[in-house]
């Protein structure tokens, strides 16, 4: 309900603010749109590569085997079977996570419990391995101490919270 | 890491299918490729529009308002950093402000600058300082006001209300952030 108004109000606010600041709204928008197109072109090969692997993994029955293997843990934590791959891949690869999320939405339905959980996990945490290797790599720090472990544990705990919340209140 | 995962997904997939469930690979290749291309084509349009709006945030200086709002909580999260290296605090806040608006292209350079400034006041150059760990952790929780990619894909797949996940996503990020900050305090003593 709030979300329904959030987006148009946000856009309206940005536009009014930009006009007020004397920005050439049309031209700047086009400039951004170009960058958006480039982003899609940049992620397209990753999507293609990762979705191919996911398709092979899923349709061969290997994914189901893997899910069954972890079933005792996921059942205990109330994680729906379909969502598990999303929780596992999000810290590793952003484009991989987009692929897994799309796959979950196509398999279970975009408004299904699984689809909603995947969307929320997608938007609420960063590609932790990438961030850490990029930022620490850029300054040559080798001992990263508790950065990775804390980020990963927080990601898993909040994913479990999301699953339980969506399952109980929707 | 991702190389290994990709390799094993296909390797295990093919082996499994040989053993239990023979599938027609040429069909899978064709269908997989076709559905990805369809997805990308519809993504092109929606992503372009969102990026246009985000560019307006950047150029109009709207991002500076976020800077003003975020500065106080960051002063509290990074105690005394203001006096040790004020530029580091500036870059940290700009990085988080860009991330919140989904401007990841703008966020990355600020993030790297922040790390460089933090490295200047770091006493042990090959080990992460407390400030660095905290910055990375806050960055990982990544509170995003408009998850544009997720909204675009949901719209593309026919969700009844594509943006309905915005508020739950923000709440989840906040929860992740709080958990991470608490864990950071707990784990700090074991990783010196």
Interface residues (C-beta under 8 A of the other chain):
Chain A: X2 X3 X4 X6 X7 X10 X11 X14 X15 X17 X18 X21 X23 X25 X28 X29 X30 X31 X32 X33 X34 X35 X36 X37 X39 X40 X44 X47 X48 X49 X50 X51 X52 X53 X54 X55 X56 X57 X58 X59 X60 X61 X62 X65 X89 X92 X93 X96 X98 X101 X102 X105 X106 X110 X111 X115 X116 X119 X120 X121 X122 X123 X124 X125 X126 X128 X129 X131 X132 X134 X135 X136 X138 X139 X140 X141 X142 X143 X144 X145 X146 X147 X149 X150 X151 X153 X154 X155 X157 X158 X161 X162 X166
Chain B: X1 X2 X5 X6 X9 X10 X12 X13 X14 X16 X17 X20 X21 X23 X25 X28 X29 X31 X32 X33 X35 X36 X37 X39 X40 X43 X44 X47 X48 X49 X50 X51 X52 X53 X54 X55 X56 X57 X59 X60 X61 X62 X105 X108 X111 X112 X115 X116 X118 X119 X122 X125 X126 X127 X128 X132 X133 X135 X136 X137 X139 X140 X141 X142 X144 X145 X146 X147 X149 X150 X151 X153 X154 X157 X158 X159 X160 X161 X163 X164 X165 X166 X167 X168 X169 X170 X172 X173 X175 X176 X177 X179 X180 X183 X184 X187 X188 X190 X191 X192
